[in-house]
């Protein structure tokens, strides 16, 4: 029964708790047992709060008995990415600098998940300061891919993706700058949504006006991601970019008729190198959208300046957030973090201004394209999971990549448009490695993205496949 509880959907698990088919304590105990059994094999959860979680579960069972259970996530275990502040729970940001750091406040998304009734069971691994789509750091080591432990789980929300794939939690949160919700979802056969900036308000943050960094939900199914988003989304005065629409709408049924909907299919976003195994896996799914009634045609907007925009804005962000600690802590930072900070410190006003202007032009080119196509479909990662001892991809199909983040341009190019994008399971390579499909929607149209992802998920069933080591 314990294992069965761990692989129920979050939606079904919440229902069973509400009707008292399972107690919160039983649910939490089952997931803690799964953590104890599986986590040593993959290193996904790096700080476990078992005692605190069981106490919270007991209090929730008492509330349930009194008829006082509230919240759409009532009783659901959740794990938080170690980049997200959790009051009273160690939060290291994957950095030796913060090895013993314990925040005195929760991030806004943690507040909201707790208010919705979720039970925190721990923190999930992340690369140092979330830099790079490969989850390893000097504090906790590497997180391994549950479908092949010799491979990476991606990142930077890699620990969350692995915890989900292995049944350690039914929901988990992540963050995304250049693909950190989408890439690990692709590598681990789960679902990760990067919403529009402000859909899940970022707080606390030193850069509240920035649209590059986005918190978001992860789960094993699209419906569970929507359920989690309903609790995370909504306005907050602490975030000046917060979208005013409440999150309740994301609890509606996801069904929709896609007959005649125009969809653009892009295998490489206009010429990016994409591993042939990814291309072959995704091409096999193109017909699924036709079967759903969509009108599918090849094409994509012109993303010519997207790389320049992302590189400048990311470097500026690193210099702003981490530049002040470089002199004192350089020896404790990994080389790619130091490089990104120094690239930001070298930027001129002209380079920053030019990136802003180019970003505006790109936005309008993409907006005009998306007026003709409701969705853009493309890979969620340019490669399948690679050797876990390799820090990052340096070459794809013989094409050398200049920086540690260039192998994720199918995600980072989308980031700078501000459009919502989801990674949904889309199949496996011949050697059994997961591949995700990225669905991009119109401005602030997460709902339609979730609907198409749900329809694809229901038509294919890839999300039901579990990694063998999870049981």
N, C-alpha and C positions, 0 to 999 in steps of 0.2 A: 504493500500500500504506500509506503514511503516513496519508493521510486515513481509510482504512478502519480502521486501528488506533484512531484518535481517536474513532470513533463506535461501537465495540464496547461492549457493556455491561461494567461492572467485573467482573462474575461471569465472563463469557466471557474477558475479557482476562487475568484471574488464572489461569484454566484453561490458556490458551495458554502463558503463561509457565511454569507448572508442568510442562507436557509438552514444553517447549522448542520450541514452534512459533514463538515470538518471544522474543528476548532482552529483558532489562530495559532494556539500552542502546537497543535499537531502539524500544521503547515510549516511553521518556523522550525520545529524539530526535524522534520523531514528534509528541509533544505540545508540545515546545518549538518545533518548526517551526510548529505550528498557532498557538501564542501569538504568534510573530513575525509571522505572516500576518494574523491576525484581531484581536489585542488592540488595535492602533492604531485600529481602527474603533469600539471599544466601551469601552476603558479599564477592564477588569475586574481584571486582575492589575497591581498597583501596585509590587510589589517582586519581581523575578525572581531566583531563585537557581540559574541554569542550570549554572554550573561545579560547584557543590556537588552538584546533583542528578545530573549525569553521573558524578561521582566515586562517589557512592553507588550508582548503577546498575552501574558497573563492578565494585564490590565485591560486589554482589548476584549478578551473573553468575558471578563466581568462586566464590561460595558455592554457587550452583546446580550448577556443574560438580563441586563436591566432594560434592554430595548433602546440603548443609546448609541448603537453603532452608526457612525456617519462617515461619509467619504467614499468616493468611487473606487479607491484602492484599498479599502479597509482590510487589514490583515495580510496584505501581500508583502512578502520579503523583497527588499530592494537593496542593491549595492551601488555606491556612488564612486565615480571616477576619482582617483587620488589627486586630481587637479582642482577638485571642487571642495570648497571649505565646508567642514562639518564641525559644529560646536562640540567640544569635548572629545573629539575623535581625531587621532593623529592624521595629519594631512601633509604629505611630504613634497607634493608636486614632482615626484620622481627625482628629487635632487638631494645630494648629500648636505647641502646648505640647510635644508629644512628637515633633516632626518628625524628630529624629535619635536617638530612643530605641532602644537595643538591649538587650533583656532578657538576664539571665544565667541564666534558667531557662525551661523549657518549661511550658506549661499541661498539666494532667493528660491532656486529650484528645490533645494532640500527642504526649506520651510514649506513649500507648497505640497511636496510629496508627503511630508509628515502630516500636514493638515488634511490631506485626502485619505489618511489612514494607513499609509505604507509603514512597514517596519524595517528600519535600517539594520542590516546584518554585517556590513563592513565596507571596505574600500577596495577598489580594483586598480590593477597596475596600469601604469602609463609611462611613456618615455619622459625624460627630463624636460620639464616645462611644456610637455606636449609637443616637443619638437621632433618631427619625423613620423612616418607611418610604419614604424617598427617598434614594438613594445619591449624595451629593455632599459635598465638604469643601474647605477652603482649602488642603490639602496636595496633593491629587491631582486635584481637579476632579470632574466628573460621570462616572458610569458610564451607558452608553446601552443601551436595550433592543434586543437583536439582531433582534427581529421588526419593529421600527420605531425607528430611531435618534433620531427626534424625541421619543420617549416615554421615561419613566422605567422602570427595571428593578425599582422597588420597593426595599425595604430592611428592616432594615439589613444583611442578608446579600446585598445586591444583586450585589456583585462575584463572590461564589461562584456565585450562580444563573446569571449571564451566562457565566462561565467554563465551567460545565457545559453550558449550552445550545449553546455554540459549539465544543464538543469540545476545549477546552484542557486539561481534566482529566476523568477518569471519576468522581471522588468529590471532595467538598469539605465543609468543616465550616462551620457557622454558629452563631448564638446567637439566642435568642428571648425577648423580654420581652412585647411587645404584639402580636407577629405576625411577627417578623423572620426566622423560618425559613419561615413559611407564605406571607406576602405576596409576597416575591420569587420563590418557587417558582411561585405563581399567575401572576405577571406574565411569567415566562420559560419556562413550559411544562416545568418540571422538578418534582421531588418534594422536599418538605421536611417533616421530622418534628419536632414538639415533643413530646418524651417527658414522662413524669411527672417532677416534680422529684426529683432524686437518681438517675434512671436513668443519666444520664451525669453523674457527680459534678463539680460546679464547683470548680476549684482552679487557680491561687490566687484568692482572693476576700476582700474585707474584710467581707463579709456572708455567712458560711457557712451561716447558718440560714435565709436568705431562700429562698423558693420561687418568686419572680417570674422570675428570670433563669435560662434553661435552655440549655446547649450541646446541639447535635444534629447529625445527619447530613443531607446533601443529595446527590442523585444524579439521573440521568435516568430511572431506573426504581425501582419499589418494592423489587424484589429486591435491587438494589444498595444502597438505603438500609438494608435489613435486614442485609445483609452488613457494611456499615460500622458499624451499631449494635452488631453482635456483638463488634466490636473495641473500641468506645468504652464499652460498658456494663459495670457490675460494681462491687462495693464498693471503697472506699478509705478508710483511717483518717483521711485529711486532710479528708474531707467528712463532717460529722455527719449529713447527710440522705441519704447514699448508700444506695441500695437494695441489699440483700445478694445478690439473685439474680444469678448470673453471666451474661455476655452470650452464652454459647455457644448458648443456645436459639434465638437469632435467625438461626442458620444452617440451621434445619430447612426443609423444603419448605413453601411458603406456601399450597398448595392446600387448599380447604375447601368443604364443601357448605353453602350458605346458605339452603336450603329452610326456610321458616317463621320465619326470623329477623326479629324485629320491629325496624323502623327508623323513626325520626322524621325527617320532612323539614321543614326550616324555611327559607323563602326570605329571611327578614329578622330572625330571632332575636327575634320578637315586636314588630316595629314600627320597626326601624332603617331609615333610607333606604338603598336599594340601587339602583344604576344599572340602568336597564331593559335595557341590553345584557347585563349580567351575569345578570339574572333570566332573560332569554330563552334565553341559552346554557345555563344550568344546568337550566332546566325541560325542555329537550329531552333531558336525560339521566336524568330521574327514572325513565322506563320501564326503563332498563338494570337497575336494582336489582330491579324486578319480574321481569325476565327471569332474573335470578340466583336467584330463588326467595324473595327477601325480601318480607315483608309491610310495605309502606310506608304510613305515615299522617302527616298534617300534625300538627305540634305541636312544642313546646319547653318547657323549664322556665321559671319566672318569673325573669328576670334583672334585676329592677327596680333593685336596688342595686349591680349589677356595676360600673357606670361610677364611682360614688363610691368603691368599694373600690379599683379600679385606680388612679384618679387620686391617691388618698391614698398608697397603697403605693409607687407609682412616684415621686411627689414625695419621699417619705421616703427612698427609695433614692438619688435624685439628691443630696439634701442630705447624706446620709451619705458617699457616695463622692466627690463633687466639691465639696461645700460648703467644705472647708478651703482649696481653691485659688482660690475665687472672688475674694477681695480682691486677690490678686496677678495673676491672669490673666483678669479679666473681659473685657479688651479683645481677648483671643485666643479667646473663646468665642462661638459663634453665639447669636443671641437666644433661640432656643427652649431651649437648654441652660441659659442664665442664668435664664429664666423658670421652668423646672422646678426648678432648685436653690432659687430664692427661694420658690416655692410650698411646697417641703419645709421650708424654714427657718421659715415662718410657721405650720406646723401646731402645734396644741395637743395635749396628752396626751389630752384628751377626743376629739378628731377621730381620732387614731390608734387609740385603744381602740375607738371606735365602728366603725371600719373592720374591725378584727379580729372583732368580734362579728357584724357583718353578713356577713363572709366565711364564718364558721362556719355561719350560717343558710343562706346561698346554697349552700354545699357540700352540706348535708343535703337541701335541696330538689332539687338536681340529682341527688344520689345516689338519692333515691326515684324520680325520673323515669327514671333509667337502669336501675333494677331492672325497669322495664316495657318498656324499649327498650334493645337492646344497643348501638345506635349513634344518633348525632345527625348529620344531614347538613345542611350550610349552605354559603354562599359562603366562600371563603378570603379574599376582598377585596370591598369594597362597590362598587368601581369598577374598570373596566379600566385598563390603563396610561395615564397622563396626560402632559401636556406636561412634558418634562424640565427646562424652565426654571422650572416652578412648584414652589416648595419643598414644599407640601403641599396637600391638597384642603380647600377652605373651604366647599363647598356640594355637596349631592347632591340631585338632583330638586327643586331650589328650596329645600331645607332648609339653613339656615345652620348651620355647625358651630363650636362655641365655642372649641376649642383645636386645636393642630396634630396631636393624636393621636386626635381623635374620629372621623375617617374610617375608622379601623381597629377599630372596636368589635366587629365579628364575630369578630375574633381576641382582642382584649384582654379581652372579657367571658368568653371561654373560659379564658384564662390564669388568672384568679383562682379557677377551680374546681379547678385542679391536674390536670385530666384530660388524657390524651394526645390529640393531634390532628395530623392529617397533611393537607397540601395535595397533591392529585394532579391532573394535567392532565385537564381536562373539556371542552375544546372551544375554539372561537375565535369572536370577534365577527365581524360581517359584513365589517369592515375588517381582519380577520386578526390581531387581538390576542388573546393567550392568556387563558384564564379557568380558575381552579382551583376544585376542589371540596374543602371541608374535611370530613373524617370524624373525628368525636369518639367516643372509646370510654370504657369504664368505668374506674374507678380502677386505675391501673397496668397496664392491659390493652393495651399497645402491640402485642402479638402479634396480637390479633384485629383491631386497626386496620390493621395491615400486611396481614393476610389479605384484608380487604374491599377495601382500596385496590388490592391486586394483582389481585383478581378483576375489579374495575371497569376497571383498566388493560388487562387482557387482553381484555375484552369490547369496548373502545372503540378502542384503538390510538392515542390522541392523542399519547402520548409519543414516537411514532416520527417525528413531524413536526419537521423542522429549520428553523432560520432560514436564509433564502437566503444571507446574507453569510458564513455559516460554511462553505459549500461542501458 
